[in-house]
């Protein structure tokens, strides 16, 4: 009886161990079937026509990592990186693959791999179309004509004052006839403003000299402002005759960017009028329609768009701002980060990351 009891106990122990082993294998299998959220824009994440699998720099790098580490995974696409990060925070994902910006605010809720790409913000704008016809159109633009009209009115006022002050004391210079006298006063105002100094006309009365002296000071300021205004119109109103080299050239201008991107924070530091849009395509439509003067967004995305739309006559400034790293996002308690980081280093040392990046962006990075 005792032997039968021991035999039964051994059978039960063996069955229990087998069950635990099977359960452990099931748990490990489920753990290795990673739920990978993908989000972002080209060239880091996009869907190719006829191919249901995501493509892009971020996806290709993750595919290499998963192959090296023998991970099983399934992709779950999201419209934006922020939506994917929300799902990660809620425990719906094991990691997020895409151009996820690594910053201090996000470290409160997530952990990140080391950066696989160093990005920055840049300025995209239309190439200048300098021609005589464009200059003629600008010279007859409504705003410029209004400015010239206001200036002529001011000249007429100054000319009238000079004529009223000088007509009795100097009738040989300022005829008593109103039209000729005011015209002479306007001529003197123009000569004074331009500092030409022909000497053919000059005030002789105290009042006339006070008016002329006041006009000299005022005209210096007004002429400077007018020249600056005309230069601004010629540069930005309908075309650019010079390159946009830095953000300071966009002072007071309309700039498009993608809502929710780090460029919003950057642009708020400068005196620009921000036009937020849902995606880069909408921003490009605004630029093409001359609704904005430029686009400020992530440099690699702008590079990829320009490379794939060569007929759009777009230029990218050389200036770079707000440098930031792109990485993969994980939950704070994730144990995947060490292996992923080590594999990323190995891929970088083998130049595989550079090869993947150059496939989409070329060597001009």
C-alpha angles and dihedrals in degrees: 000000000000092000091052090051092051090047091052091048091053091050091051092048091049091049091049092051091049090050092050091048092050091047092050091051090051092050092048091048092052090046092053092051093084123199104224120192116206124198140148141077136287133317091028099042129008141134116248118218111263093010118097092194117090117250135198144086096297093045094048092050091050091048089056092049093048091048093051092047094041093236123168113214146158126217123233113188124216129190095232138018091241091058091050091050090051089054090048091051090051092054096251093120139039095213143346122236119200143073092318111172113228110222139151095254093058092049088075090070107019146036122226139209118237112280115278091189133027108218135180141182120268141176124248121193142160118273114254117261101201114184139140090250092056090051091050091050091051093048089057096043117131096244093049093048090052091051092050091047092053090048092053090050090053091049090051091052093049091045091051092050091050091049093049091050096045108031096091099037095041111024092155090064099032112036118217090236106099099223095049094040095050090045089054090049091052090049090053090048091052093047090048093048093050092045088229093135104196090171094217091115128033135157117251102182126080092239091048091052092048090052092046093047092049090049091052091059095041094046093055090057095041094047091052092049092047093051091049091049093050091048090051092050093048091050104043114011101083107346143005118243091181135043121263100240102171145009092258090071088064094059108146093000131121114262127185124213139159115271116246094024124121088250089078091064091044095050093049088068090063134059097256132126106241120216108192119204135177098246145359093263091062090048091053091051089054091049092048090049091050091241089129134027097223147347124243114197144121110320100227093051090051091047092052093048093049092047091052095042103046093154093062094079094231127163131198121214118235093226115102126200139182097016113210140171127239117217144152117274125225136177113269092250095048118132094197098082100083095054092043092051093048091050091047089055091050092050091049092049090051090050090239094127090051091050092051092048094047090051089068105025104028122225095300100092 
